[in-house]
Amino acid sequence: MSVVLLVREAGYVTPQRIRVRDRVSARVRASRLDSALARGVAPESSAALELRAQALIGPVARRLGELLREIVVSAHARERRARAPIPISVSLVLEAESELSALAERLLGGGPVAARGVARLRELMCDGGGPLYGRSPDAGQLRAALDAALEALEVDG
């Protein structure tokens, strides 16, 4: 059985065993946990948040990096990604290509990434009403969101 260290409100650290219900909660509530992590809630505040953060900084981060590369390649080919239920704005992707590529390289580079940044990027990519999907005619909003996600990927010392 796994153990995580949680930081309580009083500032002390306590070990907690990971139970099956913690793992189920982390999967079922992934979207809500991502939102909390993106807002800056500390992963060590609950077992479910810690488990979700661990998933985000591992396979999820690499998959997001691969998806970002696919999005840029598809935009250059001017083709709609077959798996995308909502079409991504090709013109906005091309205008923000350098930011998208920098994010992809950072996620696929093998270095440590912060769960907060991965959660922010995941929210951006999953928000069909967001700037990646052309809801704003200005690429500046997309660039700002991508820059914020890239900055949030940095692991504090």
C-alpha positions as CSV (number, residue, x, y, z in Angstrom):
1,M,0.0,0.0,0.0
2,S,1.3,3.5,-0.9
3,V,1.7,6.4,1.4
4,V,1.6,10.1,0.7
5,L,2.6,13.0,3.0
6,L,-0.1,15.5,3.5
7,V,0.3,19.0,4.9
8,R,-2.4,19.9,7.3
9,E,-3.8,23.4,8.0
10,A,-1.8,23.8,11.2
11,G,1.4,23.3,9.1
12,Y,2.4,19.9,10.2
13,V,3.1,16.9,7.9
14,T,1.3,13.7,8.3
15,P,1.5,10.4,6.4
16,Q,-1.6,8.9,4.9
17,R,-2.1,5.5,3.4
18,I,-3.6,5.6,-0.1
19,R,-6.8,3.6,-0.2
20,V,-8.7,2.3,-3.2
21,R,-11.3,5.0,-2.7
22,D,-8.5,7.6,-2.9
23,R,-7.5,6.2,-6.3
24,V,-11.1,6.0,-7.5
25,S,-11.7,9.6,-6.3
26,A,-8.6,10.9,-8.2
27,R,-9.9,9.3,-11.4
28,V,-13.6,10.2,-11.1
29,R,-13.0,13.7,-10.0
30,A,-10.0,14.4,-12.4
31,S,-11.5,17.5,-14.0
32,R,-12.4,19.1,-10.6
33,L,-9.0,18.2,-9.2
34,D,-7.3,19.7,-12.3
35,S,-9.2,22.9,-11.7
36,A,-8.1,23.0,-8.1
37,L,-4.4,22.4,-9.1
38,A,-4.6,25.0,-11.8
39,R,-5.8,27.5,-9.3
40,G,-2.7,26.7,-7.1
41,V,-4.2,24.4,-4.5
42,A,-1.3,22.5,-3.0
43,P,-1.3,18.8,-4.1
44,E,-0.2,17.7,-0.6
45,S,-3.5,19.0,0.8
46,S,-5.4,15.8,0.1
47,A,-4.7,12.2,-1.1
48,A,-6.8,12.6,-4.2
49,L,-5.0,15.9,-5.2
50,E,-1.6,14.2,-4.6
51,L,-2.6,11.2,-6.8
52,R,-3.9,13.5,-9.5
53,A,-0.8,15.6,-9.5
54,Q,1.4,12.5,-9.8
55,A,-0.6,11.5,-12.9
56,L,-0.4,14.9,-14.4
57,I,3.4,15.2,-14.1
58,G,3.9,11.8,-15.7
59,P,1.9,10.2,-18.6
60,V,-0.6,13.0,-18.9
61,A,2.1,15.6,-19.4
62,R,3.8,13.6,-22.1
63,R,0.5,13.0,-23.9
64,L,-0.4,16.7,-23.8
65,G,3.0,17.4,-25.4
66,E,2.3,14.9,-28.2
67,L,-1.1,16.4,-28.7
68,L,0.3,19.9,-29.0
69,R,2.7,18.7,-31.7
70,E,-0.2,17.0,-33.5
71,I,-2.2,20.3,-33.4
72,V,0.6,22.3,-35.0
73,V,1.2,19.7,-37.7
74,S,-2.5,19.5,-38.5
75,A,-2.7,23.3,-38.6
76,H,0.1,23.4,-41.2
77,A,-1.6,20.7,-43.2
78,R,-4.8,22.7,-42.9
79,E,-6.7,19.6,-41.9
80,R,-9.2,19.1,-39.1
81,R,-8.0,16.5,-36.6
82,A,-10.3,13.5,-36.9
83,R,-10.5,13.0,-33.1
84,A,-11.4,16.6,-32.3
85,P,-15.1,17.0,-31.7
86,I,-14.7,20.8,-31.7
87,P,-12.5,22.2,-34.5
88,I,-9.4,24.0,-33.4
89,S,-8.8,27.4,-35.0
90,V,-6.1,26.8,-37.6
91,S,-5.3,30.5,-37.9
92,L,-4.9,31.0,-34.2
93,V,-2.8,27.9,-33.9
94,L,-0.5,29.1,-36.6
95,E,-0.2,32.6,-35.0
96,A,0.7,31.0,-31.6
97,E,2.9,28.2,-33.1
98,S,6.0,29.3,-31.2
99,E,4.2,29.2,-27.9
100,L,2.6,25.8,-28.7
101,S,6.0,24.4,-29.8
102,A,7.7,25.7,-26.7
103,L,5.1,24.0,-24.5
104,A,5.4,20.7,-26.4
105,E,9.2,20.7,-26.1
106,R,9.0,21.5,-22.4
107,L,6.5,18.7,-21.7
108,L,8.4,16.2,-23.8
109,G,11.9,17.3,-22.7
110,G,12.1,14.9,-19.8
111,G,12.7,17.5,-17.1
112,P,10.4,17.9,-14.1
113,V,7.2,19.8,-14.6
114,A,4.8,21.3,-12.0
115,A,1.3,19.8,-11.8
116,R,-0.2,23.3,-11.8
117,G,1.1,24.0,-15.3
118,V,0.0,20.7,-16.7
119,A,-3.5,21.2,-15.1
120,R,-3.7,24.7,-16.6
121,L,-2.7,23.4,-20.1
122,R,-5.2,20.5,-19.8
123,E,-8.0,22.9,-18.9
124,L,-7.1,25.1,-21.9
125,M,-7.1,22.2,-24.3
126,C,-10.4,20.8,-22.9
127,D,-12.3,24.1,-22.9
128,G,-14.2,24.1,-26.1
129,G,-15.2,27.7,-25.5
130,G,-11.6,28.8,-24.9
131,P,-9.1,30.6,-27.0
132,L,-7.6,27.5,-28.7
133,Y,-10.9,26.9,-30.4
134,G,-11.3,30.3,-31.9
135,R,-13.8,31.8,-29.6
136,S,-11.6,34.9,-29.6
137,P,-10.5,36.5,-32.9
138,D,-7.3,37.7,-31.2
139,A,-4.4,35.3,-30.9
140,G,-3.1,37.4,-28.0
141,Q,-5.6,35.7,-25.7
142,L,-4.3,32.3,-26.7
143,R,-0.7,33.4,-26.5
144,A,-1.3,34.7,-23.0
145,A,-2.9,31.5,-21.8
146,L,-0.1,29.4,-23.3
147,D,2.6,31.6,-21.8
148,A,0.9,31.4,-18.4
149,A,0.8,27.6,-18.7
150,L,4.5,27.5,-19.7
151,E,5.4,29.6,-16.7
152,A,3.3,27.5,-14.4
153,L,5.2,24.3,-15.6
154,E,8.3,25.5,-13.8
155,V,9.0,23.6,-10.6
156,D,9.7,25.8,-7.6
157,G,13.1,25.2,-6.1
